[in-house]
Amino acid sequence: MKKIGFYLIALVLISCSEEHEQSDFLEKMEDEIGENIPFEERVQLHVRSQLSIPGSEKHDIQIYKSDLTGDGVDDAIITVNRLEHAISRAQEKKAIAKSSELDFWGAYNVVFYYDSELDKLSPPLEFNSTPLRSLKISFQNISSTEYKDVIIDYPLRNSEFRIFLPIINHAPTQVLQWQVYDGWGTDKVEANCFSYDKGSFSPFKDILIKKAHLKNISKEENYNTATPEITCTDELVHRFFFNPKDNKYYTKK
């Protein structure tokens, strides 16, 4: 039994070592030929090296482009969904039933930012969320009319949250997080709508949170595959204004 135990430990160590070597190899490739390959391939190399993704793992990569800094050239937000990795880790821990009950919650939805001016891809930004659904990316003129800002909606079981992530000093900067909806499929459903108005104290627009109605689903329906139907109202819940001193939104109400 001792020999078998040692053999299993050795296998784990070899596996980890190979994964580390592969990550180093991919990172070296990215540095050496990054500018000489198509952007999509460069992104794939960067994602795999940064997240130590083995060649056998299925993962989903999406690229969303927009001018996020005002230089007239498209930057990019890259999302990575690692559902297969989430399931594999649950199986390894012999916790597939418990993880499934929690919708495999964890840091399996990841974002990278590509800065066209610097020609650089960022380190990973991990979102603790439900990998059964991917992140939703949208762009909006909030900090300026000359370029867009990033908005990310991330799922958390039967709820969804929104993060406002403008690029400040070449870095994605979280300035506000708020609930889109919660309690879907229960008797306590809550939902909000978002709109924008002239900034109270800075060029950043104020963000208005208004009460909304979310069409409910039954407890038997799957909130991971259903499409939310949200109807906005005019009932103001909060008005957020931007404070440039600490790059955060605040509200009086």
C-alpha positions as CSV (number, residue, x, y, z in Angstrom):
1,M,0.0,0.0,0.0
2,K,2.9,2.4,0.8
3,K,4.4,1.8,-2.7
4,I,1.0,2.5,-4.4
5,G,0.6,5.7,-2.4
6,F,4.1,6.9,-3.3
7,Y,3.3,6.1,-7.0
8,L,0.1,8.2,-6.9
9,I,1.9,11.1,-5.3
10,A,4.7,10.9,-8.0
11,L,2.0,11.0,-10.7
12,V,0.5,14.1,-9.3
13,L,4.0,15.8,-9.0
14,I,4.8,14.9,-12.6
15,S,1.4,16.2,-13.8
16,C,1.9,19.5,-12.0
17,S,5.5,19.8,-13.3
18,E,4.4,19.2,-16.9
19,E,1.6,21.8,-16.6
20,H,4.1,24.3,-15.3
21,E,6.5,23.6,-18.1
22,Q,3.7,23.9,-20.7
23,S,2.7,27.3,-19.2
24,D,6.3,28.5,-19.4
25,F,6.6,27.3,-23.0
26,L,3.4,29.0,-24.1
27,E,4.5,32.2,-22.4
28,K,7.8,32.1,-24.2
29,M,6.1,31.5,-27.5
30,E,3.8,34.4,-26.9
31,D,6.7,36.7,-26.2
32,E,8.7,35.6,-29.2
33,I,6.1,35.5,-31.9
34,G,3.2,37.5,-30.4
35,E,3.4,40.3,-33.0
36,N,3.8,37.9,-35.9
37,I,0.6,35.9,-35.6
38,P,-3.1,36.7,-36.0
39,F,-4.6,38.4,-33.0
40,E,-7.0,35.5,-32.2
41,E,-4.0,33.1,-32.0
42,R,-2.1,35.5,-29.8
43,V,-5.1,35.7,-27.5
44,Q,-5.3,31.9,-27.4
45,L,-1.6,31.6,-26.5
46,H,-1.9,34.3,-23.8
47,V,-5.0,32.7,-22.2
48,R,-3.6,29.2,-22.1
49,S,-0.2,30.4,-20.6
50,Q,-1.8,32.7,-18.0
51,L,-4.4,30.1,-16.9
52,S,-2.1,27.1,-17.4
53,I,-4.8,25.5,-19.6
54,P,-3.7,22.0,-20.9
55,G,-4.2,21.3,-24.6
56,S,-6.9,18.7,-23.9
57,E,-9.2,21.1,-22.0
58,K,-12.2,22.5,-23.8
59,H,-12.8,26.2,-23.0
60,D,-14.7,29.0,-24.7
61,I,-13.1,32.3,-25.7
62,Q,-15.0,35.3,-26.9
63,I,-13.5,38.6,-28.1
64,Y,-15.4,41.9,-27.9
65,K,-13.9,45.0,-29.5
66,S,-14.5,48.7,-29.0
67,D,-12.4,51.9,-28.6
68,L,-12.1,52.0,-24.8
69,T,-9.4,54.8,-24.5
70,G,-10.2,57.3,-27.2
71,D,-7.2,56.7,-29.4
72,G,-9.4,55.8,-32.3
73,V,-8.3,52.2,-32.4
74,D,-10.3,49.2,-31.0
75,D,-9.2,47.7,-27.8
76,A,-10.6,44.3,-26.7
77,I,-12.3,42.5,-23.8
78,I,-11.7,38.8,-23.9
79,T,-13.9,36.4,-21.9
80,V,-13.0,32.8,-21.0
81,N,-15.5,30.2,-19.7
82,R,-13.9,27.1,-18.2
83,L,-17.0,24.9,-17.4
84,E,-15.2,21.7,-18.3
85,H,-12.4,22.6,-15.8
86,A,-14.9,23.4,-13.1
87,I,-16.6,19.9,-13.6
88,S,-13.2,18.2,-13.6
89,R,-12.1,19.8,-10.4
90,A,-15.3,18.8,-8.7
91,Q,-14.8,15.2,-9.9
92,E,-11.2,15.3,-8.6
93,K,-12.4,16.4,-5.2
94,K,-15.2,13.8,-5.3
95,A,-17.7,16.7,-4.7
96,I,-19.6,16.6,-8.0
97,A,-23.0,16.5,-6.3
98,K,-22.3,19.4,-4.0
99,S,-20.7,21.4,-6.7
100,S,-23.6,20.7,-9.1
101,E,-26.0,21.9,-6.5
102,L,-24.0,25.2,-6.3
103,D,-23.9,25.4,-10.1
104,F,-20.1,24.8,-10.0
105,W,-19.6,28.3,-8.5
106,G,-16.0,29.5,-8.6
107,A,-13.5,31.5,-10.6
108,Y,-14.2,29.8,-13.9
109,N,-15.3,32.9,-15.8
110,V,-12.2,35.0,-16.6
111,V,-11.6,38.4,-18.4
112,F,-8.6,39.7,-20.1
113,Y,-8.1,43.3,-21.5
114,Y,-6.2,44.1,-24.6
115,D,-4.8,47.7,-24.7
116,S,-4.2,48.6,-28.4
117,E,-2.1,51.7,-27.5
118,L,0.3,49.6,-25.4
119,D,-0.2,46.5,-27.5
120,K,-0.5,44.4,-24.3
121,L,-2.8,41.8,-22.9
122,S,-3.6,42.1,-19.2
123,P,-3.3,39.4,-16.5
124,P,-6.5,37.5,-15.8
125,L,-9.4,39.1,-14.0
126,E,-11.3,36.3,-12.3
127,F,-15.1,36.4,-11.6
128,N,-16.5,34.1,-8.9
129,S,-19.6,33.1,-10.7
130,T,-21.6,30.3,-12.3
131,P,-19.7,28.8,-15.3
132,L,-22.9,27.3,-16.6
133,R,-23.5,30.7,-18.0
134,S,-20.9,33.0,-19.7
135,L,-20.2,36.6,-18.8
136,K,-22.2,39.2,-20.7
137,I,-20.2,42.1,-22.2
138,S,-21.6,45.4,-23.3
139,F,-20.2,48.9,-23.9
140,Q,-21.6,52.3,-23.0
141,N,-20.6,56.0,-23.1
142,I,-20.4,56.8,-19.4
143,S,-17.0,58.4,-18.7
144,S,-16.9,60.1,-22.1
145,T,-18.8,60.6,-25.3
146,E,-15.5,60.0,-27.2
147,Y,-15.1,56.3,-26.3
148,K,-16.8,53.4,-24.6
149,D,-16.7,51.9,-21.1
150,V,-17.0,48.2,-20.2
151,I,-20.0,46.7,-18.5
152,I,-19.9,43.1,-17.4
153,D,-22.9,41.1,-16.2
154,Y,-21.9,38.0,-14.3
155,P,-24.2,35.1,-13.2
156,L,-24.5,33.8,-9.6
157,R,-27.0,30.9,-9.6
158,N,-30.5,32.5,-9.9
159,S,-29.2,36.1,-9.8
160,E,-27.1,38.3,-11.9
161,F,-24.8,41.3,-11.1
162,R,-23.4,44.2,-13.1
163,I,-20.0,45.6,-12.9
164,F,-19.0,49.0,-14.4
165,L,-15.4,48.7,-15.5
166,P,-14.0,51.8,-17.4
167,I,-10.4,51.8,-18.4
168,I,-8.5,54.3,-16.2
169,N,-4.7,54.8,-16.7
170,H,-4.6,51.7,-19.0
171,A,-6.3,49.5,-16.4
172,P,-9.8,48.1,-16.1
173,T,-11.1,49.8,-12.9
174,Q,-14.2,48.7,-11.1
175,V,-16.2,51.8,-10.2
176,L,-19.6,50.2,-9.3
177,Q,-21.2,46.9,-8.8
178,W,-25.0,46.4,-8.5
179,Q,-27.6,43.7,-8.7
180,V,-29.5,43.2,-12.0
181,Y,-31.8,40.6,-10.5
182,D,-32.1,38.1,-7.7
183,G,-34.4,35.4,-6.5
184,W,-35.4,34.2,-10.0
185,G,-37.7,31.2,-9.5
186,T,-38.6,32.0,-5.9
187,D,-41.3,34.1,-4.3
188,K,-38.8,37.0,-3.7
189,V,-37.9,38.2,-7.1
190,E,-36.1,41.5,-7.4
191,A,-34.9,43.3,-10.5
192,N,-33.4,46.6,-11.5
193,C,-32.9,48.7,-14.7
194,F,-30.0,51.0,-15.4
195,S,-30.0,54.4,-17.2
196,Y,-27.6,57.4,-17.4
197,D,-27.9,61.1,-16.9
198,K,-25.5,64.1,-17.0
199,G,-22.8,63.8,-14.3
200,S,-23.5,65.7,-11.1
201,F,-19.9,66.3,-10.1
202,S,-17.7,65.0,-13.0
203,P,-17.8,64.2,-16.7
204,F,-18.7,60.7,-15.7
205,K,-22.5,60.3,-16.2
206,D,-24.6,59.6,-13.2
207,I,-26.0,56.0,-13.1
208,L,-29.7,55.7,-12.3
209,I,-31.0,52.5,-10.8
210,K,-34.7,52.0,-11.3
211,K,-37.0,49.3,-10.1
212,A,-37.9,46.7,-12.6
213,H,-40.1,43.6,-13.0
214,L,-38.6,40.2,-13.9
215,K,-41.0,37.7,-15.4
216,N,-40.7,34.8,-13.0
217,I,-40.1,31.1,-13.8
218,S,-41.2,28.1,-11.8
219,K,-38.9,26.2,-9.5
220,E,-38.8,23.4,-12.0
221,E,-37.5,25.6,-14.8
222,N,-33.7,26.0,-15.4
223,Y,-32.6,29.6,-14.7
224,N,-29.3,28.8,-16.4
225,T,-30.9,28.4,-19.8
226,A,-34.0,30.6,-19.5
227,T,-33.9,34.1,-21.0
228,P,-34.7,36.9,-18.4
229,E,-37.6,39.2,-19.4
230,I,-37.2,42.5,-17.6
231,T,-39.6,45.4,-17.7
232,C,-38.4,48.7,-16.5
233,T,-40.4,51.2,-14.4
234,D,-39.9,54.9,-13.6
235,E,-39.4,54.3,-9.9
236,L,-36.0,55.5,-8.9
237,V,-34.1,53.4,-6.4
238,H,-30.7,55.1,-6.4
239,R,-28.9,57.8,-8.3
240,F,-25.1,57.2,-8.3
241,F,-22.5,60.0,-8.9
242,F,-18.8,59.5,-9.7
243,N,-16.1,60.7,-7.3
244,P,-12.9,61.2,-9.3
245,K,-10.8,61.3,-6.1
246,D,-11.1,57.6,-5.6
247,N,-12.7,56.5,-8.9
248,K,-15.8,55.2,-7.2
249,Y,-19.6,55.8,-7.5
250,Y,-21.6,56.9,-4.5
251,T,-25.2,57.6,-3.8
252,K,-27.1,60.0,-1.6
253,K,-30.3,57.9,-1.7
